[in-house]
Amino acid sequence: MTTTELLADWAEKWAAATPDVVAIDYQGTRWTWSRWSDRIRRAAGGLRAAGIGRGDRIAFLDKNHPACLELTFAAASIGAGIAILNWRLAADELSYAYTDSGAHMLFAGPDLASAAVTATGAEHVVVIDDEYERFLADATPTPPAPDVEPADTALVIYSSGTTGRPKGVVLSQHALVTHTIDVGTVFPFADGDKNLVAMPLFHVGGICYAFFGIRAGVPSLMTREPDAQSLVKALLAGATHAFFVPPVITGFLAAGDAAIGALAKLRSLGYGAAPMPLPVLRRALDAWPDLNFVQVFGQTELAGVATSLAPADHRDPTRAHLLLSAGKPVPNVEVRVVDIVTEEDAPTGEQGEIWIRTVHRMTEYLNKPDATAETVTPDDWVRTGDVGHLDAEGYLYVEDRLKDMIITGGENVYGPEVERVLADHPHVTDAAIIGVPDERWGESVKAIVSTDGAVTAEDIIAFCRERLAGYKCPRTMDIVDALPRNASGKILKRDLRAPYWKDHQRAI
């Protein structure tokens, strides 16, 4: 699929067509499309005045705030890009990501700015408070530049790294626009709909989901965090569409009749970023019989969604097995399953690595050509690192991972990231990180270590918390005499995981 449509076209279109319709609703403040388009143009003018031009990057660090979207569209309108940084990162991780991004400016929330400056050394910082509003007010509104190209980088999202450092996933305007158009068919909007934007915008499931409602011209109800009070308030304010990670849905089910009744006001609910336990999904289908559930599967390298399980598939009593499926490819996505050894197509029903080819894919891993070449084949297939099979009807089933990755609460954690920190502990002699089942988070991070005997598990976990984002730290830890290894010395993580997953239908 090719298109000349650009990100900046969306706000411009609706400002002209429906200037008085609400575009953004955030904590009681509402901006119409006309007002919001002006803010985006002013942000573009402010970036220009600060010396940001085509090919440059800025960085954003805050919890959900309309400024993140404004700056994303403003930067894109002048051919620049934005690196949206995970505000949960520890100082060392944040410093690495900011430096790697090559950003020339940092926009940071008031609660994060001071620590961010200390961690990153950023020289040009705008705080997302009155300072940001002055930044807009002092700027000259600047329309989209005529020399912007679809291939220009618009977004950099940092994904956990297989080698111990996060990788910057570079997404072009073309990838993001075509993804929004194609996956928008899975989340159709109608007049009167409102889109709830609750997932963190530093996550592809947050920022790229927000794009669906913006392109469709419907109001976006944004919450700063996906906490229960904010979500219920947005639902009562008329949200009709939302995307949640499975733990949020589990939380609604556990919160009682009032919460279940609030969520019933939705018309469409997407879920993904982590596997949904089958018992939880069945409870959700029973709790909300009129709700259209849409499961999505993908990854940051694909701008988000690659396959989807349609609402009708969720409620087909003749094919109940589809609830274990990740669905079928969305438009302009090809899926194949290849033999892990030969890389030839695996027969229908047989397990192999899932490969995906699409115009939605990333341009590259920033500053990591070797990692890019390992992930993207010469004929443009993305090696997902996930293991699964295709059935005779073309439904995809995701069953295991080749990559050493854990998905906890929708966040990706690679074992080597945590193992790198464990290896720095003076009393840890060997370490392995695995994911184990967790009823709330899907998976939780577990460490299995050997030590010299002079330390406790609590001491080691505290050491990790000083150096890693909280969600990456081990929740539990076993101290053993020795870790199992094969003849070449590689730790047998599948053997370590097996006791925890033996009664589960998925090994992830």
LOLUMTOR-767855 format. One line per 4 residues: number of its first residue (from 1); their letters; for each residue x, y, z of C-alpha. Coordinates in Angstrom, 1 decimal, decimal comma, always signed. Example, Ala and Ser with C-alpha at 12.3 -4.5 7.8 and 13.67 -1.06 7.14 Angstrom:
! LOLUMTOR-767855
1> AS> +12,3 -4,5 +7,8; +13,7 -1,1 +7,1
//
This chain:
! LOLUMTOR-767855
1> MTTT> +0,0 +0,0 +0,0; +1,3 +3,5 -0,9; -0,2 +6,8 +0,3; +0,8 +10,4 +0,2
5> ELLA> -1,2 +11,1 +3,3; +0,9 +12,5 +6,2; +0,3 +12,6 +10,0; -0,2 +16,4 +9,9
9> DWAE> -3,1 +16,0 +7,5; -5,4 +14,7 +10,1; -5,8 +17,7 +12,4; -5,7 +20,0 +9,4
13> KWAA> -8,6 +18,1 +7,8; -10,9 +18,1 +10,9; -10,0 +21,7 +11,8; -11,4 +22,7 +8,4
17> ATPD> -14,4 +20,2 +8,3; -15,6 +20,2 +11,9; -13,8 +23,1 +13,6; -16,2 +23,3 +16,6
21> VVAI> -16,2 +19,6 +17,4; -14,2 +18,4 +20,4; -10,9 +16,9 +19,5; -9,3 +16,3 +22,9
25> DYQG> -10,9 +16,0 +26,3; -8,3 +15,8 +29,1; -9,0 +16,2 +32,8; -11,9 +18,6 +32,2
29> TRWT> -10,2 +20,7 +29,6; -11,6 +20,4 +26,0; -10,0 +21,6 +22,8; -12,0 +21,7 +19,6
33> WSRW> -10,4 +20,7 +16,3; -9,9 +24,4 +15,4; -8,2 +25,1 +18,8; -6,2 +21,9 +18,8
37> SDRI> -4,9 +22,5 +15,3; -3,8 +25,9 +16,3; -1,9 +24,4 +19,3; -0,2 +21,9 +16,9
41> RRAA> +0,8 +24,7 +14,5; +2,2 +26,8 +17,4; +4,2 +23,8 +18,7; +5,6 +23,5 +15,2
45> GGLR> +6,5 +27,2 +15,2; +8,1 +26,8 +18,6; +10,2 +23,9 +17,4; +11,3 +25,8 +14,3
49> AAGI> +12,3 +28,8 +16,5; +14,4 +26,4 +18,7; +16,3 +25,2 +15,6; +14,4 +21,9 +15,1
53> GRGD> +14,1 +21,0 +11,4; +13,6 +18,1 +9,1; +15,5 +15,0 +10,2; +15,9 +16,2 +13,8
57> RIAF> +14,4 +14,7 +16,9; +12,9 +15,8 +20,1; +12,1 +13,7 +23,2; +9,1 +13,6 +25,4
61> LDKN> +9,0 +12,3 +29,0; +5,7 +12,4 +31,0; +2,6 +10,4 +31,8; -0,2 +10,8 +29,3
65> HPAC> -0,7 +14,4 +28,4; -2,1 +16,1 +25,2; +1,3 +17,7 +24,7; +2,7 +14,4 +23,7
69> LELT> +0,2 +14,2 +20,8; +0,6 +17,9 +19,9; +4,4 +17,5 +19,7; +4,1 +14,3 +17,7
73> FAAA> +2,0 +16,0 +15,1; +4,0 +19,3 +15,2; +7,3 +17,5 +14,8; +5,9 +15,4 +11,9
77> SIGA> +4,5 +18,5 +10,2; +8,1 +19,9 +9,8; +9,7 +16,5 +9,0; +11,1 +16,0 +12,5
81> GIAI> +10,6 +13,0 +14,8; +9,8 +12,4 +18,5; +11,2 +9,9 +20,9; +8,6 +9,1 +23,5
85> LNWR> +10,5 +7,9 +26,5; +9,1 +5,5 +29,1; +8,7 +7,5 +32,3; +9,2 +4,3 +34,4
89> LAAD> +12,8 +4,0 +33,3; +15,6 +4,1 +35,9; +18,1 +7,0 +35,6; +20,7 +4,9 +33,8
93> ELSY> +18,2 +3,6 +31,3; +16,8 +7,0 +30,7; +20,2 +8,5 +30,1; +21,0 +5,8 +27,5
97> AYTD> +17,7 +6,2 +25,6; +17,9 +10,0 +25,5; +21,5 +10,0 +24,3; +20,8 +7,3 +21,8
101> SGAH> +17,8 +9,1 +20,4; +19,9 +12,1 +19,3; +17,2 +14,4 +20,6; +17,9 +18,2 +20,6
105> MLFA> +15,2 +19,1 +23,1; +13,4 +17,4 +26,0; +9,8 +18,1 +27,0; +9,2 +16,7 +30,5
109> GPDL> +6,4 +16,6 +33,0; +6,9 +18,8 +36,1; +7,3 +15,7 +38,4; +10,0 +14,3 +36,1
113> ASAA> +11,9 +17,2 +34,7; +14,5 +17,7 +37,5; +15,4 +14,0 +37,6; +15,4 +13,8 +33,8
117> VTAT> +17,8 +16,7 +33,5; +20,1 +15,1 +36,0; +19,9 +11,7 +34,2; +20,2 +12,9 +30,6
121> GAEH> +22,2 +16,2 +30,8; +19,6 +17,7 +28,4; +20,4 +21,4 +27,8; +17,1 +22,5 +26,3
125> VVVI> +14,2 +21,4 +28,5; +10,6 +22,6 +28,4; +8,5 +21,6 +31,4; +4,9 +20,5 +30,6
129> DDEY> +3,2 +23,1 +32,7; +2,9 +26,9 +32,4; +6,3 +26,8 +30,7; +4,9 +24,7 +27,8
133> ERFL> +1,9 +27,0 +27,5; +4,2 +30,0 +27,2; +6,2 +28,0 +24,6; +3,0 +27,7 +22,6
137> ADAT> +1,8 +31,3 +23,2; +5,1 +32,9 +22,1; +5,3 +30,8 +18,9; +4,3 +31,8 +15,5
141> PTPP> +1,7 +29,3 +14,1; +3,4 +27,3 +11,4; +1,5 +25,2 +8,8; +2,8 +21,9 +7,6
145> APDV> +6,0 +22,1 +5,6; +5,8 +21,2 +1,9; +9,0 +19,2 +1,8; +7,9 +16,5 +4,3
149> EPAD> +8,1 +13,0 +2,9; +6,3 +9,8 +3,9; +9,7 +8,1 +4,5; +10,6 +10,8 +7,2
153> TALV> +11,0 +9,4 +10,7; +8,1 +10,4 +12,9; +8,4 +8,3 +16,0; +11,0 +6,4 +18,0
157> IYSS> +9,8 +4,1 +20,7; +12,3 +2,2 +22,9; +11,8 -1,5 +23,1; +13,6 -3,7 +25,6
161> GTTG> +16,9 -5,0 +24,3; +18,0 -8,6 +23,7; +21,6 -7,6 +24,5; +20,9 -5,7 +27,7
165> RPKG> +20,2 -2,2 +26,3; +16,9 -0,9 +24,8; +16,5 -0,5 +21,0; +15,0 +2,5 +19,4
169> VVLS> +12,3 +1,4 +17,0; +12,2 +3,9 +14,1; +8,8 +4,3 +12,6; +8,2 +6,5 +9,5
173> QHAL> +5,2 +8,6 +8,7; +4,3 +6,1 +6,0; +4,4 +3,2 +8,4; +2,3 +5,0 +10,9
177> VTHT> -0,3 +6,3 +8,4; -0,7 +3,1 +6,6; -1,0 +1,2 +9,9; -3,7 +3,6 +11,0
181> IDVG> -5,6 +3,2 +7,8; -5,4 -0,6 +7,7; -5,9 -1,4 +11,4; -8,6 +1,3 +11,5
185> TVFP> -10,8 -1,2 +9,7; -10,6 -3,3 +12,9; -11,7 -0,4 +15,1; -14,4 +1,4 +13,0
189> FADG> -15,9 +4,6 +14,4; -19,2 +6,3 +13,7; -20,7 +9,7 +14,4; -21,1 +10,2 +18,1
193> DKNL> -18,3 +7,8 +19,1; -15,6 +8,8 +21,6; -12,2 +7,1 +21,8; -10,7 +6,4 +25,3
197> VAMP> -7,0 +6,9 +25,2; -5,7 +5,3 +28,4; -2,7 +3,2 +27,7; +0,7 +4,9 +28,1
201> LFHV> +1,7 +6,9 +25,1; +5,3 +5,7 +25,3; +3,9 +2,3 +24,3; +2,9 +1,5 +20,7
205> GGIC> -0,5 +0,3 +22,0; -1,0 +3,8 +23,4; +0,2 +6,2 +20,8; -0,8 +4,2 +17,7
209> YAFF> -4,2 +3,4 +19,2; -4,8 +7,1 +19,8; -4,2 +7,7 +16,1; -7,3 +5,7 +15,1
213> GIRA> -9,7 +8,1 +16,8; -7,8 +11,2 +15,6; -7,8 +10,1 +12,0; -11,5 +9,3 +12,3
217> GVPS> -12,2 +12,8 +13,6; -13,9 +11,6 +16,9; -13,2 +13,1 +20,3; -10,4 +11,5 +22,3
221> LMTR> -11,0 +11,1 +26,0; -7,5 +11,0 +27,5; -6,6 +9,8 +31,0; -3,2 +10,6 +32,6
225> EPDA> -3,0 +7,0 +33,9; -5,1 +3,9 +33,5; -6,2 +4,0 +37,1; -9,7 +2,8 +38,0
229> QSLV> -11,1 +6,2 +38,9; -9,9 +7,8 +35,7; -11,2 +5,0 +33,5; -14,6 +4,9 +35,1
233> KALL> -14,9 +8,6 +34,8; -14,1 +8,4 +31,1; -16,6 +5,6 +30,6; -19,3 +7,6 +32,3
237> AGAT> -18,4 +10,5 +30,0; -19,4 +8,5 +27,0; -16,4 +6,6 +25,7; -17,5 +4,1 +23,2
241> HAFF> -14,1 +2,6 +22,1; -11,1 +1,6 +24,2; -7,9 -0,5 +24,2; -6,7 -2,2 +27,3
245> VPPV> -4,0 -4,6 +28,3; -5,5 -7,8 +29,9; -4,6 -6,8 +33,5; -6,9 -3,8 +33,2
249> ITGF> -9,8 -6,0 +32,1; -9,0 -8,4 +35,0; -9,2 -5,4 +37,3; -12,6 -4,5 +36,1
253> LAAG> -13,9 -8,0 +36,6; -12,5 -8,0 +40,2; -13,9 -4,6 +41,1; -17,5 -5,6 +41,3
257> DAAI> -20,8 -4,8 +39,7; -20,4 -1,0 +39,4; -17,1 -1,3 +37,5; -18,5 -4,0 +35,3
261> GALA> -21,5 -1,8 +34,6; -19,3 +1,1 +33,7; -17,3 -0,9 +31,2; -20,6 -2,2 +29,6
265> KLRS> -21,1 +1,3 +28,2; -18,3 +0,7 +25,7; -19,2 -0,6 +22,2; -15,8 -1,8 +21,2
269> LGYG> -12,9 -3,1 +23,4; -9,5 -4,0 +22,0; -7,1 -5,9 +24,0; -3,5 -7,1 +23,5
273> AAPM> +0,2 -6,4 +24,2; +0,1 -9,6 +26,4; -1,7 -12,9 +26,2; -5,2 -13,0 +27,8
277> PLPV> -5,6 -16,0 +30,0; -8,5 -18,1 +28,6; -10,5 -18,2 +31,9; -10,3 -14,4 +32,2
281> LRRA> -11,4 -14,0 +28,5; -14,4 -16,3 +29,1; -15,4 -14,4 +32,2; -15,2 -11,1 +30,3
285> LDAW> -17,3 -12,5 +27,4; -20,0 -13,5 +30,0; -19,7 -10,3 +31,9; -20,2 -8,1 +28,9
289> PDLN> -22,4 -10,0 +26,4; -23,1 -7,0 +24,2; -19,5 -5,8 +23,9; -17,5 -6,2 +20,7
293> FVQV> -14,1 -7,7 +21,8; -11,2 -7,3 +19,4; -7,9 -9,1 +20,2; -4,8 -7,8 +18,5
297> FGQT> -1,3 -9,3 +18,1; +1,8 -7,5 +16,9; +4,9 -5,7 +18,1; +6,5 -2,3 +18,1
301> ELAG> +8,5 -3,2 +15,0; +5,3 -3,5 +13,1; +3,8 -0,2 +14,4; +1,5 -2,2 +16,6
305> VATS> -1,0 -4,6 +15,1; -0,4 -7,4 +12,7; -3,4 -9,7 +13,3; -6,8 -9,4 +14,9
309> LAPA> -9,5 -11,7 +16,2; -12,8 -10,2 +15,2; -15,8 -9,8 +17,5; -17,8 -12,5 +15,8
313> DHRD> -14,9 -15,0 +16,3; -15,1 -14,3 +20,1; -18,7 -15,5 +20,3; -18,8 -18,4 +17,8
317> PTRA> -19,9 -21,5 +19,8; -19,1 -23,8 +16,9; -15,4 -22,7 +17,0; -14,6 -22,1 +20,6
321> HLLL> -11,0 -22,9 +19,9; -10,6 -19,5 +18,2; -10,4 -17,9 +21,6; -6,9 -19,4 +21,7
325> SAGK> -6,1 -17,7 +18,4; -4,5 -14,3 +17,6; -6,8 -14,1 +14,6; -6,1 -13,3 +11,0
329> PVPN> -3,8 -10,7 +9,3; -5,1 -7,1 +9,1; -5,1 -5,5 +5,6; -1,6 -5,3 +3,9
333> VEVR> +0,0 -7,8 +6,3; +1,4 -11,2 +5,3; +2,0 -13,9 +7,9; +4,0 -17,0 +7,5
337> VVDI> +5,3 -19,7 +9,9; +8,8 -21,0 +9,1; +10,7 -24,0 +10,3; +13,2 -22,7 +13,0
341> VTEE> +16,1 -24,7 +11,5; +15,5 -24,6 +7,7; +13,5 -21,3 +7,5; +11,2 -23,1 +5,0
345> DAPT> +7,5 -22,7 +5,4; +6,1 -25,0 +8,0; +3,2 -27,2 +7,1; -0,3 -26,1 +8,2
349> GEQG> -0,7 -26,8 +11,9; +3,0 -27,3 +12,6; +4,9 -25,0 +14,9; +7,6 -22,6 +13,7
353> EIWI> +8,7 -19,0 +14,0; +6,2 -16,3 +13,0; +7,4 -14,0 +10,3; +5,5 -10,9 +9,1
357> RTVH> +5,8 -8,7 +6,1; +4,0 -5,4 +5,9; +4,4 -1,8 +4,8; +3,8 -0,9 +8,5
361> RMTE> +7,2 -2,2 +9,6; +9,9 -0,2 +11,2; +12,6 +1,5 +9,2; +15,3 +0,2 +11,5
365> YLNK> +16,6 +0,0 +15,0; +18,2 +3,3 +15,6; +22,0 +3,1 +15,5; +21,9 -0,7 +15,4
369> PDAT> +22,4 -1,9 +11,8; +23,4 -5,4 +13,0; +20,3 -5,8 +15,1; +18,2 -4,5 +12,2
373> AETV> +19,7 -7,1 +9,8; +19,1 -9,9 +12,3; +15,4 -8,9 +12,5; +14,5 -7,9 +9,0
377> TPDD> +15,3 -10,3 +6,1; +16,5 -9,0 +2,7; +13,0 -9,6 +1,3; +11,4 -7,5 +4,1
381> WVRT> +10,1 -10,3 +6,4; +10,3 -9,4 +10,1; +11,4 -12,2 +12,4; +9,1 -11,8 +15,3
385> GDVG> +10,8 -14,2 +17,7; +7,4 -15,6 +18,5; +6,6 -19,3 +17,9; +3,2 -20,5 +16,7
389> HLDA> +1,3 -22,1 +13,9; -1,4 -21,3 +11,3; -4,5 -23,5 +11,0; -6,3 -24,4 +7,8
393> EGYL> -8,5 -21,3 +7,9; -5,5 -19,0 +8,3; -5,9 -18,2 +12,0; -2,6 -17,6 +13,8
397> YVED> -1,8 -19,2 +17,2; +1,0 -17,8 +19,3; +2,4 -20,4 +21,6; +6,0 -19,7 +22,7
401> RLKD> +9,0 -17,4 +22,2; +12,4 -17,7 +20,7; +13,3 -14,4 +22,1; +14,3 -14,2 +25,7
405> MIIT> +11,4 -11,9 +26,5; +8,7 -11,6 +29,2; +5,5 -9,7 +28,8; +4,3 -8,4 +32,2
409> GGEN> +1,2 -6,1 +32,3; +1,8 -5,3 +28,6; +5,4 -4,2 +29,1; +8,2 -6,1 +27,4
413> VYGP> +11,2 -7,2 +29,6; +14,2 -9,0 +28,1; +16,0 -11,4 +30,4; +19,5 -10,1 +29,4
417> EVER> +18,5 -6,5 +30,6; +17,9 -7,8 +34,1; +20,7 -10,4 +34,0; +23,2 -7,6 +33,1
421> VLAD> +22,2 -5,9 +36,4; +22,3 -9,1 +38,4; +25,8 -9,8 +37,1; +27,0 -6,5 +38,6
425> HPHV> +26,0 -7,6 +42,1; +29,2 -8,5 +44,0; +27,7 -11,7 +45,5; +25,8 -13,1 +42,4
429> TDAA> +27,9 -15,7 +40,6; +25,3 -16,8 +38,0; +21,8 -15,7 +37,0; +18,9 -16,4 +34,8
433> IIGV> +15,6 -14,5 +34,3; +12,4 -16,2 +33,3; +8,7 -15,3 +33,0; +6,3 -17,3 +35,2
437> PDER> +2,4 -17,2 +35,1; +0,8 -14,4 +37,0; -3,0 -14,2 +37,4; -3,0 -10,3 +37,3
441> WGES> -0,1 -9,4 +35,0; +0,0 -12,4 +32,7; +3,6 -13,0 +33,5; +5,9 -11,9 +36,2
445> VKAI> +9,7 -11,6 +36,3; +11,4 -14,4 +38,2; +15,2 -14,6 +38,9; +17,0 -17,8 +39,5
449> VSTD> +20,5 -17,1 +40,8; +23,5 -18,7 +42,4; +25,5 -16,7 +44,9; +28,6 -16,9 +47,1
453> GAVT> +26,3 -17,3 +50,1; +26,7 -13,8 +51,5; +23,4 -12,3 +50,4; +19,6 -12,7 +50,5
457> AEDI> +17,1 -12,6 +47,7; +15,6 -9,4 +49,2; +19,0 -7,7 +49,0; +19,5 -8,7 +45,4
461> IAFC> +16,0 -7,5 +44,4; +16,6 -4,2 +46,2; +19,9 -3,9 +44,2; +17,9 -4,3 +41,0
465> RERL> +15,3 -1,7 +42,0; +18,0 +0,9 +42,2; +19,1 +0,3 +38,6; +16,0 -0,8 +36,7
469> AGYK> +12,5 +0,3 +36,0; +10,2 -1,3 +38,6; +8,3 -3,5 +36,2; +11,7 -5,1 +35,1
473> CPRT> +12,7 -6,1 +38,6; +12,3 -9,7 +39,8; +9,2 -10,1 +41,8; +10,4 -13,5 +43,1
477> MDIV> +13,8 -15,1 +43,3; +15,2 -18,6 +43,9; +18,8 -19,1 +45,0; +20,2 -22,4 +43,8
481> DALP> +23,5 -24,1 +43,9; +23,9 -24,1 +40,1; +21,9 -23,3 +37,0; +21,3 -26,1 +34,4
485> RNAS> +23,3 -25,7 +31,2; +23,7 -27,6 +28,0; +27,0 -29,0 +26,6; +28,0 -25,6 +25,1
489> GKIL> +27,3 -23,8 +28,4; +24,0 -22,2 +27,5; +21,5 -21,9 +30,4; +18,5 -24,2 +29,8
493> KRDL> +15,8 -21,6 +30,3; +13,1 -23,8 +28,8; +13,8 -26,3 +31,6; +13,6 -23,6 +34,2
497> RAPY> +10,2 -22,4 +32,9; +8,7 -25,8 +32,4; +7,5 -26,5 +36,0; +5,6 -23,2 +36,1
501> WKDH> +3,9 -23,5 +32,7; +3,1 -27,2 +32,6; -0,6 -26,7 +33,3; -1,1 -23,8 +30,9
505> QRAI> -2,2 -23,9 +27,3; +0,5 -21,4 +26,3; +4,2 -21,4 +27,2; +4,2 -17,6 +27,3
//
